């Protein structure tokens, strides 16, 4: 009997251990994204507690990341908190509700009703069609143009501060477009209150262009492969990848890092470390792109409303996400990883091939004379589509410690109907123009692609050799005045300015002074007494054309500067606030930095606003060739010498190519 009990106890113990290992393998780190089962569990707990009614639309179901101090103190095998943050709304009610669910205890920890704010949307806002179809004035406005209500579909966009509904009501501007066409019927819009289900006001500008035209709009099914592809350029790794992926952890050469896909921010890079002579050195705790905005440059009401906060309003389109295309979005040697996302009704789904991890030929690592080394990079890439635009986000980790961040812009540019058909013609009297200048580029007769800008806000929680003793030093190169100290007019020096407070660190790019920012550890030095650190090196940039005090600048206050530095706070993630679709509600970087907290010798976050001005070319229709933009984080004093000096070239290259003889036949030149 004793033996039977003992055997049963052992079997139960082994079974439990197996279960624990299975659970641990799914979630083994405090920052691992929610699994599909966890998302389902969250929704069920909210239902059981009657926190949700069944009519709710989910803005977000996400991991509520544990406090940073807890994550930094975590040791493998230790227990850790596992919480989910949810935000949801009901069309018939003002505001949104936030709830935090404890997944370890299977209970709701908190419920918070937030009035007068507007939640995210995309798919669920298709209700606009049902609302306007019932309005006789809307039907009459279409009929006046000779358009039947049955021949159109409808789309809607947030009005923000341009709205006329009560604060907190879910108001959008509804537009009509012909079926099987993406051309909006210009000059006809309806301010629509989704909370009450009614049209508030119809804007009817009868001179807008509304004829049917052949857009040649991109259709995936109509793409023809006519031009022959180049001869095969095959990327293979016959010995397999050098990197290793374990759960959400990636190790490669001297790099260790983690990744996740956030249901609002998309790709997030966590806990980046560089192994320097066997010692793990922290570089970055968390890197992401938590907000972006795309303002359009035509003065009409519709284009002025086209200020899309694609993360904060539409969560990067991830509720209707699409997988990557192997061999094109990423090379054929990529290892693809899935991500768990959710629809707006709270149902999780797995997107296969969501993240691509691969090694690439990085060109030359370093060279002198006939001695050179080949560079190989580790790449982590994510693609998303938000309505017409597609964006790729790439984090590239280099052997020398550099991190390059690259954004790819492609997809379909926004167009509007115009009366003109030739770029050489003067703008038509019924088209918007200024002193004979239009606000876009013709890409087809009657089809104008509107001037616009793209701004991506990157949040970089840099922890250079630790999180508590970091500072930011601005570096500006300046010429020495010609005189006794610079008799030949060639001397210049670097002026260093250390920021003490958040307001001091509100800065802009200056290419004339080669301005960079040195993120450094105050207490750690390299062999030469230089602060160990990383340089934030900006890429191509664009200043906003929206003046101070404009509606856009009120909402997107992060456009006031291209670089911000804040004291770390667990809840300061979204630079335009949690709910940027809200009317006359402001939050984010300007509000946080108004506190003017100390950032010297502290735990700090660097915010970089990357921008471009897009004047569309005819060659970008019907689909836009990829445009690249980005920035670099480059070691500056982090090492005392070139960390790749002793790197080897791959063995297969040494075997494939013989050395060049010192003196070639019939040559009078010696070759070393």
N, C-alpha and C positions, 0 to 999 in steps of 0.2 A: 504493500500500500504506500509506504514511504517512498519507494523507488518510483512508483507511478506519479505521485504528487510532485516529486522532484523533476521527473521527466516533463510533466505538464508545465511546471514553472519555467523550465529551461526553454521549452518550445514557445511559451507565451512571451518570454523575454526576447528570444530571437525574433519572433514576429514583430514585436513592438520596436525592436532596434531596426528591423527592415523598414517598417513604416516611417520611423524617424529619419532614416537615411533617405527614403524616397522623398519625404517632405523637404529635407535639407537640400537635396539635389535640385529641387525646383526653386527654392528660395534659400540661399545660404549666405546672404549678405544684407545688411540693413537697407541698402539702396537699390536692391533688385526691384524692377517694376512689378506691379501687380500681375498675378497670373489670371487666366480666364476663370478658374474656379474661385479665386478670391473676389473678382469682380461680381460674379454671380452671387457669391455669399454676401457681399456688401448690399446688393439690391434686395436680397431676401431679408436680411436683417432690418433694412429700412421698411420693408413691407410689413414684417411681423410686428414691428414697433409702431406701425401706423404713422411713420414719419412721412411716407409718400402715399399719395392717393390712388395712383394708377394712371393719372392724367399728366404726370410730370414728364418734362423733357430735361434730359441730363446735359448740363454744360460740360461737366467733367466728372470722371471717376478716376482718381489718381492715387498713387502712393502718397501718403503724407510723410515726407521724409523726416526721420528722427532728427532731433537737434544735432547740430554739427558736433558739439562736444561729445555726445554719446557715440556718434559714428567714429570719431577719431580715437575714442577709448576702446572701441570694439576689438575683441580678440576672437579668432576662429573658434567655434564651439560654444561661445557664450550665447545666452539667450538675448534677444533684442525685441524692442517694441515693433509691432506690425499694425500700422493704422492706415486707413484710407480716408482721403478727403473727397467729398462729393459736393457738387453745386447743381441745383435743379430749379425749375420754375414751372408754373402753370400759366397758360395763356390768359386765363380769366382773372389772374391776380396780379397785383402790383408787386414788383421786386422779385428777389430770388431767395432761396433757402440754402444754407450751407450746413452740412452735417459731417461729423468725424466719427468713424466706426472703428472700434477696436477689434481686429481680426483674431487676436489671441483669446480674448474673453467673449467674443461673439455678442457684442453689445454696442449700442449707440452711446458715444461719449458726450457729444454735444450737438445741439441743434440751434442754428442762429438764423432768424429771419431778417433779411436786409431789405428794407423798403427803398423805393426810388432808384433802383439800379436795374439794368437790362442785361440779361444773360446772352450767351453766345448763340449762334444759329447758322444754319445753312440748309440742311435737308428739310427740317421741320417747317421752315418758313415758306414752303411751297403752298401753305394755306392761303397765301395772298391771292392765288388764282380764284379760289372759291369765294373770297370776299368781294372782289371787284366785279365778278360776273353777275352779281345780284344787284349792282347799282345801276339804275336807269340812266343817270347822268354820264356815267362812264361809257355805257353802251352808245349813248347819243353822241359823245365826243368822237368815238371811233367811226360811227356812221357818217358823221359830218365829213370825214376824210374818205368816205367810200369803203370803209373797212368793216367787215362783219366780225362780231365778237367771237364767232366760231372759227375764224381764220387766224387767231392769235393765241399765244401763250403769254404767261406773265412771269416776271422775276421781280425781286425786291432787294433793296439795299438799306442799311441803317441810315437814319437821318442825323443822329447825334444832336449837336446843338442847333442844327437847322430845323429841328422838328417843332411842331406846334401842339402836340399832345401833352397831357399832364406829365410831369416828371415821373419817371418810373414805368410809364406805359410802354409797351413794346410797339414802337412806331417805326414804320418803314415807308420808303418811297417806292411805289409800285410802278412798273414800266411794262409796256406791251411790246411784243415783237411777233413778227409773222411766224407761223409754224414752219418748222424745218429751216429756220433762218435765225441767225444770232444778231441781226440788225435791229436795234431798238427803233421804234416809231418816235422820231424826235419831236420834242415840243409838247408831249402829253405825259403827265405824271400825276400820281394820286398820293397825297399824304394819307396813310392808312394806319389806323390804330388796331393792331392785332389783339390787344387786350379786350376791346369792346367789339371787335369784328366789324368796324365801320370805316368808311372813307370820311376823312375830315375835310379835305379840300382837293379839288382837281385843278391842276395847273395846265391850262390849255393855250399853248402858243401856236397859233395856226400856221405860222410861216416855217415851222420846222419841216425837215425833209422826211417824207414817209413813203416814197415810192418803193416798190419791190425792185431790187437789183440783184445781179449775180455776184454775190460776195466772193465766190471761190473759197468759202470758209473751210477750214481744215476738217476733213472727215477721215478718221483712221481707216475706214473700209474702202476708201477710194484711192489710197496711196498706191501708186504703181512703181514697181521696181524696174525702171527703164535703163538707167545708167549703170553700167557694169562696175562692180566693186573692184578695188585694187587686188593684186595677187595676195595670197594669204600672208598675213602677219600674225603668227601664232605665238601666244604667250603660254608657255608651259612651265611646270615645276615638277620634273620627273621624280625628284626626291621628296616631294611634298612641300608644305608650307614651313617656313621657319617659325612663324608665330604659332601660339597655342591659345585656343579659346576654351575656357572652362567656365560654364555658366555665362556670366556677363563680364568675366575677367579676361583680358587679353595680355599675354606676355610675348615680347618680341625683342631680341637683341638686349639692349639695356633699358627698354621701356616696360613699365607695368601700368596698366590702366583698366578702367571699367567703363562700360557704356550702358545706356538704357534708352528706350523710346518713351517719352512722356506724351500723354494724350493731348497736351496743349503746346508744349515747346518742341516736340519732335525729338531729334537726336540730342542726347545729353552725354557728355564725357565726364567721368568721375575719377577722382583719386589718382591723378597722373603722377607717376614717380619715375625717376631716372636712377638706375643702378650704377653708381660710380665707384669702381674698384671694390665691388661687393657691398657697398652701403646704399640702401634705398634712401633717396633724397626726394622730398615732396616738391612738386612744381605747381600743381593746380588741384584744388579740391573739387571744383565743379565748373564746367564750361557749357554754355548753351546759347541759343538765340531765342529769348523769350518774347520778343515783340518785333513787329515790322509794320511799316505803313507805306502805302503807295498813293501819293497825291497826284491828281490829274490837273492839267494846266489850261483847260478851256474855261472861260468865265460863266458858262451857262449853269443853271441850277443843278442839272444832273451831274455834270462833271465835277462841280464843286462838292457834291455829296460823295463822289467816288474817292473817298479817303479810307481805303480798306486797311484796318488793323487785322492783318491776316491771321495772327496768332490769337490775339485777345478777343476778336469777334468771331472768327471762324475756325479756331484751333488748327490752323494749317491744313484744313480740308481732310483731316485724318479720320473723320467719321465715314468718309467714302473713299478711303485710301486705295492705292493700286501698287502692285508689286513692281520691282525693278525688272528690266529686260536684260538678261545675261548677254555679255559680249558687247553691249552698247552702253548701258548705264554704268556698267563696271566691266572690267576685262574678264576673260574666260577663266582666269586662275582665281577668281574671287570665291571666298566662302560666304554664302548667304545665310543670314540669321533671321528668324521670324520675329514679329512683334505682336503683342496683344493690344488691340485697340477696341473702341466701343462705338456703337451707333448712338444716336441721340435719344433712343428709347432705353438705353442702358444695357443693351445686349453686347457682350464681348465677341470679338471675332479675331481670328489669327490672320495676319497678313504675312504670307510667306515672302521670302526675298525682300524683307524690309530694309535690312542693313547689309551692306557689302563690306567685307574685310579682306584686304589683299595687299600683296607686296608689288611694288612697281619699280621699274628702272628709273632712278632719279638723276640720270646723267652722270656728270663728273662730281665726285665727292671732294677731291682736291688734286692738284697737279703742279709739278714743276719739272722742267726739262723733259726727260722721257719717263719719269716716275709719276704715275697717277693711280688713283683709286676710283673704282666704280661706286656710285651711290645707289643704295636701295632704300626705299621709303615704305613705311607701314601706313596704310590708308584705311580710314573708317568713313563710310559714305552712306548718305540717306537722301532719298528723293521724295518729294511730295508734290501734289497738284492741288491748287486752289482755284477752282473754276477754270479760267482761261490760261493762267500762268503755271509753269512748272519750275520748281526750285530744287537744286541739288546742294547739299551741305556736306562738305568734305573736310575732315580733320586729318592732316598729313603729318606724321611723326618721322623726323629725320634722324639719321645716325649721329649727327653732331649736336643733338639736343634741341634743334629748332622745331617749332610747331607752326605749320602753315594752315590757315583757315581759308577755304575757298568756297565761294558761292557761285553756282551756275544758274543763270537765268535763261529760260527757254519757254516754249509753249506758244500761245497765241496772244498777240498784242490787242489791246482794247481799241475798238473802232466805233465810229459814229457815221450816220448818213449826212451827206452835204450835197448842195446843189451843183457845185463845181465838178468838172470832169478832167481838167488839165491843170497841172501845177503852174504853168506859165500864165494862166488867166488870173485876173484880179479876183479876189474873193467875191462871191455872190453877195448881194445886199441882204439876203436872208440867211447867210452863214455868219457865224461869229468871226470877227477879225479885229485887228488893231493896227491902224495906220497902214493898211494894205497887207498886213502880215496875218496869215492864218495861224491856228493853234495846233497844227498837226501836219502830217505828210500824207498825200494821196498814195494809196496802195492799190486802188482800183478806181475806175470812174464812179463818182458819188460815194466813195468809201475813204474816210480819213482816219488815220491812226493818230491818236491824241498824244501830244507831248506830256510826259509824266516823269516822276522820279520814284526811286526805290530806296528805302532806308531799312537797314537791318540792325537791330540793337543786340549786341553780344554782351552777355554777362559772364565775366571772367573772375571767379573766386580764386585768385592766385595765392598759394601758400608756399612761398620760397623758403625752403628748409624750415618749415614750420608755419603756423598760422598766427602767432601772437606778436611777432616783431617785424612786421612788414611796413614799408613806406613806399612812396612814389616820388621820384626825382625827375623833373622835366629837364631835357637837354636841348639847348639851342646853340647852333653854330653861328658865330659872329665874327666879322672881320675886325682886325685891329686898325684903328684910324692911321692913315698914312702919316708918318712923322718919324721921330727919332726911334720909336719902338717898332716901326714897320717901314723902314726906308725904301723897300722895294715894292710895297703894296701887295704882298702875297700872304701875309700872316693872318691866320684866324684861329680862334680858340672855341672851346665849348663852355657855355655858361650853364651851371647846374642850379636848379631851383627846387628845393624840397618843399612839398606841400604839407602844411600843418593841419588844415581844416578842409571840410567838404567844399565850401564855397571857393576857396583858393584853387581847388582842383577841377573847376569847371573850365575846360580848355578846348581849343580848336586846333585843327591841323594847320601847320605853317610850313610849306615846302621851301620857302625862301631861306628859312633858318634850319632846314633839315630836322625839324622838331620830332623828337622821339620821347618816350617815357620809360624810365628805368624803374622797374618794380623790384625792390631789393629787400634783403633781410638786414636789419640794423645791427644785429649782433654777430653775424657770421661774415668772415672775410676769407678771401682766397690767399694764395701764397704771397701776393704782392700788396696786401693791405687794402684791396678793393672789395667793396660790398658785393657779396654774391647776389646775382639777380638775373632778371630777364628783361629784354627790351620789347615794348609794344611798338611795332613799326607799321605805320598806316600804309594802306594801299591807295589807289585812286579814290578821290572824294568828290562830293557835291554839296554845295551850300543850299539850304532851303530857300525857295523863292517866296515863301509865305512870310509876311511881315509879323513882327511882334504884335500880340493882341489879336491876331486873326483867329478864326475858329479852329483851324488846324493846330496852331501853336498852343492854344489853350489845352487841347486834348493830347497832342503829341509834344509835350514840353521837353522831351528828350532831344528834340531837334535844336534846342537852344545852344547846344554844345556837342562836339564830336567825342569828347572824352570826359567822363565823370569818374570820381572816386568816392565811394561811400564806406562808412564803417559797417562791418558785417552785421546783418540782422537776419534771423532765420526766415522771417516773413516778407522780406523785401526781395521779391523775385521779378515782378512784372513792371517794367519801367513806365507804362502808361496806366498802371493800376489793374486790379482784377477784372473790372468790367468797363472797358473803354467804349462799348456801344452805348453806354448810358448818356442821357442828355443832361448837361450842366452838372456833371459829377466829375471831379478832377482828383487824380491820385498819381503817384509815381515819383520819378526822380526829382522834379522841382520841389515837391512837397517834402520828400525825405531830407533832401540836402538843405532845406530851409532851417533845419535844426543846427546845421553847421557843426556837426560832431567832429571830434579829433580823429585824424586818420594817420597820424605819425606814430610809428612804433605800435601798430595795432593789427587787428584782423580786418583786412580791407577787401573790397570788391571793386574791380575796374570794369567800367562800362564803355564799350566802343561802338559808336554809331557809324556804320559803313553805308555810304550813299553813292548813287549814280544818277545822273540826269539822262533820260532816255529820249532822244529825238529819233523816232523810228525811221529806218531806211526801207525803201521799196523791197529790198532783198529779204526783209524780215516778214514777208507775207507769202503764203498763208501760214507758215510756221517759222518761228524765229530761231536762227542758228544760235548756238550757246554763246552767251556773253559771260566772262569771268570777272569776278571782283573778290577782294579779300584783304587780309592783313597777316602779319607774322608776329610770333612770339619767339624771340631769338636770345639765346644765352648771352649775357654780358657780365663777365666776372663770375659766372656760376662755376666755371672751370678755370684752372690756372694755365691751361695749355689746350691745344687742339685734342679733344677726346678721341678723335678718329685717326690719330697719327699712326697708330700701330695696326690699323685695319688691314685685312687681306683682301685681295681680289678673289672672286670665285674660282675654284679649281678648274671648272669646265672651260673657262676662258683661257687659262694658262695652257690647257691641253689642246685647245682648238687653234690657237694662234702661236706660231713660232716667233722667236725674237728676230729683230732686224739685224743683219750682219753689219759689222762696223764699217766695212768698205764694200759698197756694191760694185758689181762688174761695170767697167767702162765709166766709172765715176771718179772724179778727183776730190769729191767731198767725203769726209769721214762721217759715219753715222754712229752715234753713241747708243 
